[in-house]
Amino acid sequence: MAKNLVYDIHDKPKFGSMLIFALQQVLAILAATIAVPAIIGLPTQMPAAIFGAGVGTLIYQLFTKRKSPVFLGSSFAFLSSLFVALAYGYAGIVLGSVIAGLVYVVIALIIRFVGTEWVNKLMPPVIIGPTVAVIGLSLAGNAMGDMVKSNAIAAPALPSHEIVGAPIASYNLIALLCGLVTFFVVVICSTQKRRQMPRLIPFIIGIAAGYVTASVFTVIGTVANIEYFKIINWQPIIDNFVTAEGQFRGIEAIFKLPDFAIVEAIKELATGSSSIDGASWLIYTEDLQGSLANCIAVVVAFLPVALVVFAEHIADHKNLSSIIDRDLIKDPGLARTLLGDGVGSIGGTLFGICPNTTYGESVGCVAITGNASVITITTAAIMCLCLSFFSPLMVLLQSIPSCVMGGVCLTLYGFIAVSGLKMIKDVDLNENKNLFVISAILIAGIGGLAIQIPYAFGTEGGATVVNAFVQVTPVATALILGIITNAVLSKLDKKAE
């Protein structure tokens, strides 16, 4: 067992403690998981995203023989792909996600026969280390943006004067205070040595402290009619119980079935129309050529992204391996982790809304708390399945203000970045080749360099224009650039010998 772990992968905490630890994992992945359906314009699908994350994680645990302590949640890498699929309704989302999952399955089968030694040769620590660091550092802007955001104030309601390039409407000093309260409580709980329990649940304590602080300011702002003090938007909680006319919503206020993508896709097939505004049906029986073109558009949007996200999958598992002091690439093996991720992503979409991926927030939670117990992850997954049906708790969790989650992410993303930097501690930085490889990955990744591959063209004013493209994420682009740079410089070194 790694020295920094309190619970190893096969350890089983007491039942009561395990429930608390599992809730902490849920809170760690919550914000990002529900963000994807919100970004693509389907906020009502947040409960389905939570349910899908639970399903995907359970499938992943099954394939990895319960040896990998990580949670799966909504993947941001497929955002551009999902926007393409939305044009064809839920059926488009299901088709694209199945294709993406099958890519993982095919790669896993290939690896099953050729082995994994090539992985270490293709991605040595000089490449994997800075790539993992980029995963954390590239998320820093999102976390810091959240720390100064008030959920209760609409941006247009405030003046648009700028302070150091940022609109006043996007910056709230009270929100920053709440985020810092969360951050310091998490840090103090994690580092104090007198009691073990606070070190195991620092995020729960930190989020509670931040939420209470934000609540106090929100109450003051409401009573004194000071908009700037209002941090939390409690209106969704009220709307969950009563209609606009003030009538109780009945059983729906307590228990509500999530809108699963597969169910919505079947409804589209039955009715010939989609509940998504502006979406057209994927397959028309009277127009097979047009239907084929639609399917190809979805496949082209998802297929390349799945191939590239495979590299991020390796980086995540290399990082987790260094934290738990076990090589997950060898045991349970890369083939099994890929199968778990691929099939879990398919299951997560069918019973959720979008493809899943292993979460850096979950890895960071393991690193900070020292709790690598897989049964904790499994319990968190089951908890997500149950919570997605319980409306009051879902809206309560969704009411946690962005600034509080920003304070949590300040620690999580930082730990991911530092974990990556620790991987290069034995790399010879006096050698220029290593410096160039590392610098290429860090600068490209942090700078947000992305590859946009056009695949659909049209005409505008007589000129040919790009109508749609597949985007390779900055993290994946940085990794690809690092691999190519390392290969080229290594080849030149061999020729010089």
C-alpha positions in Angstrom: 0.0 0.0 0.0 1.3 3.5 -0.8 2.4 5.4 2.2 0.0 8.3 1.6 -3.1 6.1 1.5 -5.3 5.7 4.5 -7.5 3.1 2.8 -6.1 0.9 0.0 -8.1 -0.3 -3.0 -9.5 -3.4 -1.3 -10.0 -1.9 2.2 -13.6 -1.5 3.4 -14.4 1.5 5.7 -17.2 1.1 8.2 -20.6 1.5 6.6 -21.5 4.9 8.1 -18.1 6.3 7.2 -18.2 4.8 3.8 -21.5 6.6 3.0 -19.9 9.9 4.0 -16.8 9.2 1.9 -19.0 8.2 -1.1 -21.0 11.4 -0.8 -17.7 13.3 -0.9 -16.9 11.6 -4.2 -20.3 12.6 -5.5 -19.8 16.2 -4.5 -16.3 16.2 -6.2 -17.7 15.1 -9.6 -21.1 16.8 -9.3 -20.3 20.2 -10.8 -18.6 18.9 -14.0 -21.0 16.1 -14.5 -24.1 18.3 -14.6 -22.3 21.0 -16.5 -22.2 19.1 -19.8 -26.0 18.8 -20.3 -26.3 22.5 -19.2 -23.7 23.6 -21.8 -25.3 21.7 -24.7 -28.7 23.3 -23.8 -30.3 20.4 -22.0 -30.4 21.5 -18.3 -33.4 19.3 -17.6 -31.1 16.3 -18.3 -28.9 16.9 -15.2 -30.5 14.1 -13.2 -30.0 11.8 -16.2 -26.3 12.8 -16.3 -25.9 11.9 -12.6 -27.7 8.5 -13.2 -25.5 7.9 -16.3 -22.4 8.6 -14.3 -23.4 6.0 -11.7 -24.2 3.4 -14.4 -20.9 4.1 -16.2 -18.9 3.8 -13.0 -20.4 0.5 -12.0 -19.7 -1.0 -15.5 -16.2 0.3 -15.3 -15.7 -1.3 -11.9 -17.0 -4.6 -13.3 -14.5 -4.7 -16.2 -11.6 -3.6 -14.1 -12.3 -6.2 -11.4 -12.7 -3.5 -8.8 -9.0 -2.6 -8.9 -9.2 1.0 -10.1 -10.6 3.7 -7.7 -11.9 6.3 -10.0 -15.4 7.7 -10.9 -16.7 8.2 -14.4 -18.6 11.3 -15.3 -19.8 13.4 -18.3 -16.9 14.0 -20.8 -16.1 17.5 -21.9 -14.0 16.2 -24.8 -17.2 15.3 -26.7 -18.9 18.7 -26.4 -18.3 19.7 -30.0 -19.5 16.2 -31.0 -22.6 16.5 -28.9 -23.5 19.8 -30.6 -23.4 18.0 -33.9 -25.5 15.1 -32.6 -28.1 17.5 -31.1 -29.2 18.4 -34.7 -30.5 14.9 -35.0 -32.2 14.6 -31.6 -31.5 12.0 -28.9 -31.1 9.3 -31.5 -28.0 11.2 -32.8 -26.6 11.4 -29.3 -27.1 7.7 -28.7 -25.6 6.8 -32.1 -22.5 9.0 -31.6 -21.9 7.8 -28.0 -22.2 4.1 -29.1 -19.6 4.7 -31.8 -17.3 6.4 -29.4 -17.6 3.5 -26.9 -17.0 1.0 -29.6 -13.7 2.7 -30.6 -12.5 2.0 -27.0 -13.7 -1.6 -27.3 -11.8 -2.1 -30.6 -8.6 -0.6 -29.2 -8.9 -2.7 -26.1 -9.2 -5.9 -28.2 -6.1 -4.9 -30.2 -4.1 -4.2 -26.9 -5.3 -7.6 -25.6 -3.3 -9.3 -28.4 -0.3 -6.9 -28.8 0.3 -6.1 -25.1 1.0 -2.8 -23.4 4.8 -2.4 -23.5 4.4 0.0 -26.4 2.6 2.4 -24.1 5.6 3.0 -21.9 7.8 3.5 -25.0 5.3 5.8 -26.7 4.5 7.8 -23.6 7.5 7.8 -21.1 7.4 10.0 -18.0 8.8 13.0 -20.0 5.5 13.0 -21.9 2.9 11.6 -19.4 4.1 13.9 -16.6 3.5 17.3 -18.2 0.4 16.0 -19.9 -1.2 15.1 -16.5 0.0 18.6 -15.3 -1.8 20.2 -18.2 -5.0 18.4 -17.3 -5.0 20.2 -14.0 -3.6 23.5 -15.2 -5.9 23.8 -18.2 -8.9 23.6 -15.8 -7.5 26.4 -13.6 -9.3 29.2 -15.5 -12.6 27.5 -15.1 -12.1 27.1 -11.3 -11.0 30.7 -10.9 -13.8 32.0 -13.0 -16.3 30.1 -10.8 -14.7 31.4 -7.6 -15.8 35.0 -8.4 -19.2 34.1 -9.7 -22.5 34.8 -8.0 -25.2 32.4 -9.0 -28.0 34.7 -7.8 -27.1 37.7 -10.1 -27.9 37.7 -13.8 -24.9 39.2 -15.7 -27.0 41.8 -17.7 -28.4 43.2 -14.4 -25.1 44.9 -13.6 -23.0 47.6 -15.4 -20.7 46.3 -18.0 -17.7 48.5 -17.0 -14.5 46.6 -17.1 -11.9 46.0 -14.4 -8.6 44.7 -15.7 -10.4 43.3 -18.8 -13.2 41.5 -16.9 -16.8 42.8 -16.8 -18.0 43.8 -13.3 -21.0 41.5 -13.9 -18.7 38.5 -13.9 -16.9 39.4 -10.7 -18.2 39.3 -7.2 -16.0 39.9 -4.2 -18.4 38.2 -1.8 -18.4 35.1 -4.0 -14.6 35.2 -3.8 -14.8 35.3 0.0 -17.1 32.3 0.0 -14.7 30.4 -2.3 -11.7 31.2 -0.2 -13.6 30.1 3.0 -14.2 26.8 1.2 -10.6 26.5 0.1 -9.1 27.2 3.5 -11.5 24.8 5.3 -10.6 22.0 2.8 -6.8 22.7 3.3 -7.0 22.9 7.1 -9.0 19.7 7.3 -6.7 17.9 5.0 -3.5 18.9 6.7 -4.4 18.9 10.4 -3.0 15.8 12.2 -5.1 15.5 15.3 -8.2 13.9 13.8 -8.4 11.4 10.9 -12.1 12.0 9.9 -11.6 15.6 8.8 -8.7 14.5 6.6 -11.0 11.9 5.0 -13.9 14.2 4.3 -12.3 17.7 3.8 -14.5 18.5 0.8 -17.8 17.8 2.6 -16.7 20.1 5.5 -15.4 22.7 3.1 -18.5 22.8 0.9 -20.7 23.0 4.0 -18.6 25.9 5.3 -18.8 27.7 2.0 -22.5 27.1 1.6 -23.3 28.4 5.1 -21.2 31.5 4.4 -22.9 32.1 1.1 -26.3 31.5 2.7 -25.6 34.2 5.4 -24.6 36.8 2.7 -27.6 35.8 0.6 -30.0 36.3 3.5 -28.4 39.6 4.3 -28.7 40.7 0.7 -32.4 39.6 0.5 -33.4 41.4 3.7 -31.4 44.5 3.0 -32.2 44.4 -0.8 -28.5 44.4 -1.7 -28.2 42.4 -5.0 -24.4 42.2 -4.7 -24.7 40.1 -1.5 -26.9 37.5 -3.1 -24.7 34.5 -3.9 -27.1 31.5 -3.9 -30.1 31.2 -6.2 -32.7 29.2 -4.2 -35.4 29.7 -6.8 -35.0 26.2 -8.4 -35.6 24.7 -5.0 -38.8 26.6 -4.7 -39.8 25.7 -8.2 -39.3 22.1 -7.5 -42.1 22.1 -4.9 -44.6 24.6 -6.3 -45.7 25.9 -9.7 -45.8 29.5 -10.8 -49.4 29.6 -9.6 -48.3 28.5 -6.1 -49.7 24.9 -6.3 -47.8 21.9 -4.9 -46.4 19.7 -7.6 -47.3 16.5 -5.9 -45.3 13.3 -6.1 -43.1 15.0 -8.8 -41.7 17.3 -6.1 -40.3 14.3 -4.3 -39.7 11.6 -6.9 -39.1 12.2 -10.6 -37.9 9.8 -13.3 -34.8 11.2 -15.2 -35.2 11.6 -19.0 -32.9 8.8 -20.2 -31.5 9.3 -23.7 -32.5 5.8 -24.9 -36.1 6.4 -23.8 -36.2 9.8 -25.5 -34.7 8.3 -28.7 -37.4 5.5 -28.7 -40.1 8.3 -28.3 -38.6 10.0 -31.3 -38.7 6.8 -33.3 -42.4 6.3 -32.4 -43.5 9.9 -33.0 -41.2 11.0 -35.7 -40.3 14.2 -33.9 -37.8 15.3 -31.2 -38.4 17.1 -27.9 -35.1 19.0 -28.6 -35.9 22.3 -30.3 -34.8 22.5 -33.9 -33.7 18.9 -34.1 -34.6 16.7 -37.0 -35.1 12.9 -37.0 -31.9 11.0 -37.7 -33.4 8.4 -40.1 -36.1 8.9 -42.6 -37.5 5.8 -44.2 -38.5 7.7 -47.3 -35.0 9.2 -47.7 -32.3 6.6 -47.2 -29.6 8.6 -48.8 -30.3 11.6 -46.5 -30.5 9.3 -43.5 -27.1 7.8 -44.4 -25.6 11.3 -44.7 -27.0 12.2 -41.2 -25.5 9.0 -39.7 -22.2 9.7 -41.3 -22.1 13.3 -40.0 -22.6 11.9 -36.4 -20.0 9.2 -36.8 -17.5 11.6 -38.2 -18.1 14.0 -35.3 -17.5 11.3 -32.6 -15.0 8.9 -34.1 -11.8 11.1 -34.2 -12.5 12.5 -30.8 -12.7 9.0 -29.3 -9.4 8.0 -30.9 -7.7 11.1 -29.3 -9.4 10.8 -25.9 -7.8 7.3 -25.7 -4.5 9.2 -25.0 -6.1 11.1 -22.1 -7.4 7.8 -20.8 -3.8 6.5 -20.5 -2.7 9.8 -18.8 -5.4 9.6 -16.2 -4.6 6.0 -15.4 -0.8 6.7 -15.2 -1.6 9.5 -12.8 -3.9 7.3 -10.7 -1.2 4.6 -10.7 1.4 6.9 -9.2 -1.0 7.9 -6.5 -2.0 4.4 -5.4 1.4 2.9 -6.1 0.0 0.2 -8.4 0.5 0.0 -12.2 -3.1 0.0 -13.5 -1.8 -0.3 -17.1 -0.5 -3.8 -16.1 -3.1 -4.8 -13.5 -6.1 -4.9 -14.2 -4.5 -4.0 -17.6 -5.1 -1.3 -20.2 -7.4 -3.5 -22.1 -9.7 -3.9 -19.2 -9.7 -0.2 -18.3 -10.4 0.7 -21.9 -13.3 -1.8 -22.0 -14.6 -0.5 -18.8 -14.4 3.1 -20.0 -15.9 2.3 -23.4 -18.7 0.1 -22.4 -19.3 2.4 -19.3 -19.5 5.4 -21.6 -22.1 3.6 -23.8 -24.2 2.6 -20.7 -23.8 6.0 -19.2 -25.3 7.6 -22.4 -28.1 5.1 -22.9 -29.2 5.5 -19.3 -28.0 9.1 -19.0 -27.4 11.7 -21.7 -23.7 11.9 -22.7 -20.5 9.9 -23.0 -18.5 9.4 -19.8 -14.8 9.5 -19.0 -12.6 8.9 -15.9 -12.6 12.1 -13.8 -9.6 14.0 -12.7 -11.7 15.4 -9.8 -12.2 11.9 -8.6 -8.4 11.2 -8.9 -7.7 14.4 -7.0 -10.1 13.4 -4.3 -8.3 10.1 -3.8 -4.9 11.9 -3.7 -5.9 14.5 -1.1 -7.9 12.2 1.2 -5.7 9.1 0.9 -8.9 7.0 0.4 -8.4 4.7 -2.5 -11.1 2.2 -1.4 -12.9 0.9 -4.5 -16.0 0.1 -2.5 -16.3 3.8 -1.7 -16.4 4.5 -5.5 -18.9 1.8 -6.0 -21.1 3.2 -3.2 -20.8 6.7 -4.7 -22.1 5.2 -8.0 -25.0 3.6 -6.3 -25.7 6.8 -4.5 -25.8 8.7 -7.8 -28.4 6.2 -9.1 -30.6 6.8 -6.1 -30.1 10.6 -5.9 -31.1 11.1 -9.5 -34.7 10.1 -8.7 -34.9 12.2 -5.5 -35.8 15.7 -6.7 -35.3 17.7 -3.5 -31.8 16.5 -3.0 -30.9 17.0 -6.7 -32.0 20.6 -6.7 -30.3 21.2 -3.3 -27.0 19.8 -4.7 -27.5 21.9 -7.9 -27.9 25.0 -5.7 -24.4 24.8 -4.4 -22.9 28.1 -5.7 -20.2 28.1 -8.3 -17.8 30.0 -6.0 -18.0 27.2 -3.4 -17.2 24.5 -6.0 -14.5 26.8 -7.4 -12.9 26.7 -3.9 -13.0 22.9 -4.0 -11.6 22.8 -7.5 -8.7 25.1 -6.5 -7.4 22.1 -4.5 -8.5 19.3 -6.8 -7.0 20.7 -10.0 -3.9 21.8 -8.2 -3.3 18.2 -6.9 -3.7 16.9 -10.5 -1.1 19.4 -11.8 1.4 18.6 -9.0 0.9 14.8 -9.5 2.0 15.3 -13.1 5.0 17.4 -12.2 6.0 14.7 -9.7 6.2 12.2 -12.5 9.1 14.1 -14.1 11.2 14.3 -10.9 13.6 11.7 -12.3 13.7 13.1 -15.8 17.1 14.7 -16.7 16.1 18.3 -17.2 19.7 19.2 -18.1 19.1 17.5 -21.5 17.6 19.9 -24.0 15.5 17.2 -25.7 13.5 16.6 -22.5 13.1 20.4 -21.9 11.7 20.9 -25.4 9.3 18.0 -25.1 8.0 19.2 -21.7 7.8 22.8 -22.8 5.9 21.9 -25.9 3.3 20.0 -23.9 2.9 22.6 -21.2 2.7 25.7 -23.4 0.4 24.1 -26.0 -1.9 22.6 -23.4 -2.1 25.6 -21.1 -2.3 28.0 -24.1 -5.3 26.1 -25.3 -3.9 24.9 -28.7 -6.6 22.8 -30.3 -6.8 21.1 -33.7 -10.0 21.7 -35.7 -10.5 19.3 -38.6 -13.2 20.6 -41.1 -15.5 17.9 -42.5 -18.5 19.8 -43.9 -18.3 22.7 -46.3 -20.8 25.2 -47.8 -20.9 28.4 -49.8 -21.4 31.9 -48.5 -21.2 34.9 -50.8 -19.6 32.7 -53.5 -16.8 31.5 -51.3 -16.4 28.1 -49.8 -16.7 28.1 -46.0 -16.4 25.5 -43.2 -19.8 24.6 -41.8 -18.6 21.9 -39.3 -15.4 20.6 -37.8 -14.1 18.0 -35.3 -12.1 19.6 -32.5 -9.2 17.8 -30.8 -9.0 19.1 -27.3 -6.0 21.1 -26.1 -4.9 18.3 -23.7 -5.0 15.8 -26.5 -3.3 18.2 -28.9 -0.5 18.8 -26.4 0.0 15.1 -25.9 0.2 14.5 -29.6 2.6 17.3 -30.0 4.7 15.9 -27.2 4.8 12.4 -28.7 5.8 13.8 -32.1 8.5 16.1 -30.6 10.0 13.3 -28.5 10.0 10.9 -31.5 11.7 13.3 -33.8 14.4 14.4 -31.3 15.0 10.7 -30.3 15.4 9.8 -33.9 17.9 12.7 -34.4 19.8 11.6 -31.3 20.2 8.0 -32.7 21.5 9.4 -36.0 24.0 11.5 -34.2 25.5 8.6 -32.4 
